[in-house]
Amino acid sequence: MFSPKRRVLAALLGGKIDRVPATSIAGCGGTVCVDMQKATGIYFPEALKDSKKMAKLALASYELSGLECVRVPFDFVEEPEALGCEIKWWSGPQDLPAVSKHPYSSPEDLKMPDNLLSAGRIPVVLEAIRLLRAEVGDFLPISSLALGPFSLAGELAGIENFMMWILRKPDYVRQFVDFAKNIVIEYAKAQYRAGSDIVQVADPTASLELISPSMFRDFAKPALAQVASSLGGPKVLHICGRTDKIIPDLVEIGFDGISIEEANIASIKPLVGDVKILGNVSSKKTLPFGSPDDVKAEAKNALKAGVDLLEPSCGIPPITPLANVKALVEVARETASKK
């Protein structure tokens, strides 16, 4: 009998499994929707600031949907906040915070905090991981999130400025990304120590929607490779949007799994070798706006195409109906029952 933790880690690391697990380890959308918040009475933004509420809501995502993991945090601005960026908070349960002011204008502004792990909400996230580890033991896998170095660098400078620098001040970009890389490594290692089984590095600004493949290879890939080589535990990489033109690069970076949002799984499967594919039921369309039957059809197609872990393509948007999350899980379980 496979526990969820055993099944997920075996699927990610190349062990034997009884079936493909249904998870939400990767992506930018988290694992919690408004329906889950209503069911527990624990809402955003309070659950983003309180470690006990964060842990309880993360565990409820498993209890209510059957997803075979628990994951924190639910947003991805902890690192920018800890480094002095101003954060815009919203009051609704469907809204996640965002960076509103970017205080860094040149490499001279960059300075590692005296104690990064005590800054901002980073202690809240680490304590939530510890609480979850004590609660779930070895039954459920815990995954956690570190913002990728290219995206973190962009948040520090402001995405618009950062994109202009690629053309006008490429040395600024490299220095910002190198600084951010060290933040990512320190925070990710702390997540493992707190009890996380899998660290996801999500680098949405490195998407081909924003930069070219050559820019990805020049500015984002080297730092991601250094992050991967520095992390000793299971690790997953997520790049938003279409990734078909950089699949070999994602494989070379050195993560155990790559989370695919927009790419044909069957066509990239021969290119990834031992690297596992997570995905790719649409987080933009099918999960939030489709029916449970739509979700099931897309999930079956993803399994047929060869995903190793069945997942939303970019996390679970808060507006997603709980019934749709359950439908994704049901497909994985039904597949097992037919074997």
N, C-alpha and C positions, 0 to 999 in steps of 0.2 A: 504493500500500500504506500503510495507516494504522498508525502505531505506537500503542501504548496511550495514550501521552501526548497525541498529536495527536487521537486519537478522543475521549478524555475531555474535554480542554479545549474542543474544538469542540462537543461535546454540551452542555457547561455554559454556554458563552459564545455559542451561537447560530450556530455555523459548520456547514458541510456535513459529514456523517458517512456512513460506509458501513453502519453498524448502531448500535444502542443498545449502549453499553458495559456490562459487568457489573463493578461496583465495590463497595467498602465504604468510601466516603469519609466518610460521616456516621453519626450515631448514637452511643450511649454504649457499645456493646459491643465496639468495636475490630475487628480483622481476624484475630485469632489464637485458635484453639481448642486444646484439650488435645491432639488428634491431631497438630497441627502441632508442638507442643512436644515430643511424643514422637519425632516423625520427625527433629527437629533435635538433640535432647538439650539444648535450651535452655528452661528452665522459669521460670514465675513462682515466687517474686517476684524472682529474680535478674535476669530480663530487664527488670524495671521500674526497676532501679537502676544498670544497667551499659549505657553507650551502645553499646558494640560488640555486646553480646548483643541489645539492643533492635533495632539496625539489622539484624542477621543474621536475627532472628526475623521482622521485618517483611518483609524480602525473601523469606523462605521462604514467607510467606503467598501471595505471587504465584507462586512456583515450584511449590508443592504444589497450589494450587487453580486457578490461572489468573486470579484476580481482577486486574483491569487497573489496579491502583494499589498503592502501599505506604503505610502509615499508621503514625505514632507520635504520641503515646504510646498505650499500651494501657489505661491507667486515666485517671481525671480528677480526681485530688486534688493535682496538682503545685502549683497556685496556693495552695490553702488551706495546704498544708504549708509553702510558702515564706513564708507570712504568719504562721506560728507555730502553726497548728492541730496538734494531736497526731493521729498517724495510726495506725490499727490495721492491722497486717500479718498476713497469713495465710500458712501454709506450703504449702498445696495449689496445684497448677497451675490449678485451676478457680476460684480465689478472687482477687478484686481488693481492694486496700486501700480503706479508708474512713476518714472523719474520725471520731475518737472523742471529742475534746474541742475545744470552741469557745471561744477565749479572749476574744472581744470582747463586751462587754455594753452599750456605749453608743458614740455617735459620737466621744466624746473619746478612745476607745481606738485609733481608726483612724490609722495612720501609714504612709506609703509607705516601704518599705525603701530604705536608701541606694543599694543596687544590687540591684534585683529580679532581674536576669538572672543573678546569681551565687548566688541563694538556693535552698536545698533541692535538689530534683532538676531544676530548670529547666535548669541547664547540661548535665545528662545528656541531656535531650530535644533541646536545640539541637545538641549534638554528634552525636547519632544522626541528625538530619536532615542535617547536613553529611556524615556518612559515607555515608548513602544517596545523596545527590546525587552524590558522587564515584563511587559504585558503579553507579548506574543511568543516569547521564548524562541524555540527552534521550529515552530510550526509554520510561521509566515515569514517570507522574505521582506526586509525593509529596504526600500530604495530612497535615495535622496538626490538633491539637485545642486550642482554648482554651475554658475553662469560661465560660459566659455570665454576665453581670454579676448578674442576679437570683439565680442559683444560687450563685455565689461569695459574694455577700453573705449568703445563707442559711447557707452552711457556716461563715462567720466567726462568726455569732451563734448558730448552732444552728437547725435548720429549725423546730422547734416554737416557740421564742421568736420567730423571724422571722415566722411566720404569725400569732402573737398581736399582734405589732407592727402588722401591716397594719390591724388593727381599733383598736388602742389607742394606737399611737405611729407613725402613718404618716410623720411627719417623720424618725424614725429610719430607717425603711425607705428613704426617698429618699436620705438621706445615705449609708447603707451601699451602696446600689446605685450611687450616683455615684462613690464611692470605688472600688468594684469595677470599674466601667467603665474607669477609667484603668489599672488593672492589666491588664485584658483587652487593651486597645489596645496597651500596651507589649509584652506577651508575644507577641501575634499578629504584630506588626510584626517582632519578632526572629525569629519562625519563617520569615517570608518571607526575611529577610536570610540565614538559615542555609541556605536552599535549598528551602523548601516551595513547591509550586505552588499549592496550595489550602488555605486555612485554614477549618476548620469551627468554628463557634461553637455549642456545645451548651448549652442552657439548660433542663435537665430539671425544675428546680423551678418554672419558669414554665408548666408543664403545666396544662391545664384540669382535670386530676385533683386539683390542689391549690388553684388560684385560679380566680376567675371571669373571664369575658372582659373585664369592666370593670376588674377588678384588673390583668389583663394590660396593658390599654391605659394604665392609670394608672402602674403601677410598673415594668413590664418593657420595654414597647415603646419608650419614649423613649431609654433607655440603649442598647438594641440598635440603634436607628437611628443613634445617635452612633458606636457601634462600626463599623457598616457604612460610614458616611461617612468614617471615619478610615482604613479599610484600602484600599490601592490595588490589591491583587491579587485574583484569583478567590476568592470566599468563599461559604460555604454555611451556612445556619442549620438547626439541628435542635431541635425542641421535642418532648418525649416525649408519648406518649398521643394522645388525640383532639384534633384541631386544626380540626375542621370549622367551628366558630363564629368562628375568628379568621383564616381564610385571607386575606381582604382585608388584614388588619393585617400578616400575615407578608409579603405581597407589597409593601406600602408601606414596610416597614422598609429595604429596599435591598440585600438579598443577591442574588447571581446565581442561587442555587438554594435550594429549601426541601426538607428531608428530611421525608417524611410517614410517620408510624407508623400512625395509626389514622384514616383518612378514605377516602372513596370517591374514587379518583383521577379517574374519568370525570366525576363531578359537579363536582369543583373545577377541572378542566382549563380550562374557559372563563373562570375567574376570575383566572388567574395571569398572563395576558399573556405577556411575554417571559421571565418568571422560570421557571426549569426545575424540574421535579419529580424528586426522587430517592426511590426506594422500590420497592415496599413489601411484600416477602416477609416474613411475620411472624417477628420475632426472639423473640417470646414462646412461640409454639406450633410453627409449621411447621419452622423451621430446627433448633431443638434436639430436637424430639420427633417430627417427621414422618419420612416416608421420602423418598428421592430423588425418587420419582414425585410425592409430595405437593408437594415444593419446585418441581418442574418445572411442575406444574399451576398453582400460585399465581404463579410467575414469568411464565408465559404470559398469565395474566389481567392481571397488572400491565402487561405490554407492550401488550396489547390496549387497556387503559384509558388508555394514553398516557404512561407514565413516560418521562422523557428519559434517565435513568440507572437501570439495573436494580440495586437494592440490597436488602440486609436492611433491615427497617423501623427498626431501632435498633441496628445493628451486629451482630456475630457473638458470641453468648454462648459462653464457653469450653467449655461442654459440647456444643456443636454437633458432630455427626459431620462429618469432612472430606468424606465422600461427598455430604453435603447441600450443602456450599459448592460443590463441583464441579458439582453438578446445576444450581445457579443459573447458573453460568458457561456450562454447555452449552446452556442455553436461548437465551442471547444469541447464541452462535456458530451454533446451528442456524437461528435467525432470519435471520442473514446469509447462510447457505448457500442459503436458499430464494429469495433475491431474484434 
